[in-house]
Amino acid sequence: MKNTKIIFATKNKGKLKEIKKIMSDKYEILSIEDAGIDIEIIEDGKTFEENALKKACSVMRQCNEIVLADDSGLEIDYLDKAPGIYSARYMGENTPYEVKNKKILELLEGVEEDKRTARFVCVIAASIPDYGTVTVRETIEGIIGYDIKGVNGFGYDPIFYLPERKKTTAELSMDEKNEISHRGKALRKMKKKLNDIMEKSL
């Protein structure tokens, strides 16, 4: 089973680093760029699950390999769970996250801590040739902090504060983050499901 090839439908290098840290002991993880796949996928689903499945299935049809895709985002309760599934495209897809993070802090200016609750959501979908699809969902709960803090991680990590750790997710080491993050938990759950599927197919 070692070195079974998996293509992860992402071009995000930070995300790929996290994925390899958790899965590369069992699987050879390639990005779509590594695999030479050039495909534009419109993420028009209404849920994280729909978007992740669309990405995984679209890429699998191009390569006939096992493909994983994730759709993840930040849900802020005070903003009616925005940006949610639009997290990557919030304020425009090419808007730097520093600008997005500043905007969110502005929108929550003066809001008390108990109303700043938020969570990161990660759904990972697998599209497996001659098998079908599998999805898993995980979350991590926290609050939106009051400042941009930390240089590790990416995206909204510098404003996502974990009261029990007294740190943002951008202040955690990669090992700490992978242990508790939405994506880390979802990757471990998907890895277990894939291991089970592979063992049954041998």
N, C-alpha and C positions, 0 to 999 in steps of 0.2 A: 504493500500500500504506500510505502514511502516513495516520495517523488511523483506521486500522481499529480498531473498538471491541473491547475485551476486558474482560470482567467478571472481576474476581478475587474468588473466594469467601472473603472475609475481612472482618472488622470491626476488625481490629487495625491501628491507625493507624501504629504504628512499622513494622510489616511493609509496609504500603501505601507508606510513604515510601521504603523500600528498593526496592520493586518499580518505582515510578515513576522513580526515579533511573536504573535500568538500562533500562527498556523504553519510557519515554514519548517517546523520539525517533522511534520507529516506530509506536507504538500509543497509542490513547486508553485509559487505564486507569481503570476505574470499580470502586469497591467494590460489594458487593451492596446496601449502603445507598444509594449514589449512584444505582444502577440501580432503586431502589424495590422490591427483592425482599426479602420477608420469609419466610424458610423456616428451619425447625428441622431440622438434620441430625444424626442420632445417629451418632457416629463409633465404630462397633462392629467395624471391621475388625481383622484380626490382624496386619496389616503397615502400614507407612507408605503403600505403594502402594494398598492396598485403601481406606484412608481418603481419600486424595487423589482417587482415581477416583470414589468415592461422592459426595464433595462437588461435584466438577466436573460430573458427569453429572446430579445432582439439580438443580443450578442451571440447567444448559443446557436441561433439559426445561421450565423455567419461562419462559425468555426467548428460546430459539432463537438465541442469540449465541455467539461463542467464549467459553468459560469456562475459566479457570485456577484451580486450587486447589492448595494445598500442605499436606503434613503433615510436620511436622518435630519433632525432639526430641533430647534429650540421652541418650546411652548412656554409662554409667559402668561400666567393666569390673569394678571391685571389687564393685559392686552387681548383678552378673549382667546388665549392660546396662540396668538400671533408671535413670531412669523410662521411657526408651524411648518407645513409642507413647502412653504415658499421661502424657507430660511436662506437657501443659497441664492435666491433671486430677489431677496428683500432689498428694496431701494435700487434695483437693477443688478443684473448678474455680474457686471464688471466693477461694481462699487467696492472699494477696499473695505475689509472688515473693520478696520479702525474707524471708518466713517459710520458704518452700521452700528458698531458698538457705542459710539458717542451718541448717536441718535436715540438708541434704546435708553441710555442713561438719562438723556434729556426728557424722554417721555415718562420716565419714572421719577423725575425729580420731585422730592418732597413726599414721595409715597413711603409709608411706614414699612418696616422690615417684614411684618407678618402678612403684608399684601404683595410682597415682591417674589412670592413663590414661583418656581419655574422648574422645568425638567428638560433634559435632553432625551430624545427618543431615537432609537435606531432599529430599523427593520432590515434584516438581511434576507434576501431571496436567493435560492439556488435553482438553476435550471440544469437538469441532468439528462444527457442523451439517453433515450430508451428507458427512462424512469419517470420523469415528470418534474414537478416543482415542490419546493419546501420553503416555508418562511418561518422566521423567528423574530420576536420583538423583545427589546429590553429598554429600560429607562434608568436614569439617575436623577434623583431629586435634589434641588438646591434652591438658592435664591439669586436674584440679580443683585450684584454688589453695587457699591457706590462709586467705584473707580475702575479704571482699566489696569489690571495687575497681572504680571507674569509674562514670560517670553517663550515658554514651552507651549506645545499644542498649536492650535490654529483656530480660525473661525471665531466663534463666540466664547471660546475658553477664557479669555481674560476678564470677562464680566460675570461668568458663572461661578458663584461663590458657594463653597461647601462649609456651612457653619461648624460641623463636627470636626473638620480638618483645619478650620481657620485659614483656608487657602482658596484661591480660584483654581479651576482645573488647569489653567496655564501656569500655575506655580507648582504643580505636581511633577515629579519625575515621570518618565515614560512608564516605568514599572508600576509606580503608584497608580497612575492614570489607567493603565490597562487592567489593573486589578478591580477597579470599581466603576469604570466608565460604562456608559450605555453600549458603546461599540465593543469594548472588551468583553463584556458579559454576553452580548449577542454573538460575537465571534466564537467564544468558547461553546455556547449552546449549539451553534451551527456546526462547529467542528465535531462535536459529539454525534450529532445527527448524521453527518457525512460518514463518520467512522462506522456507525451502525449500518448504514446503507451499503458501504463498501464491503463490510464483513459478510453481509447476507448475500451479496452478489458474487462472492468468490466461490 
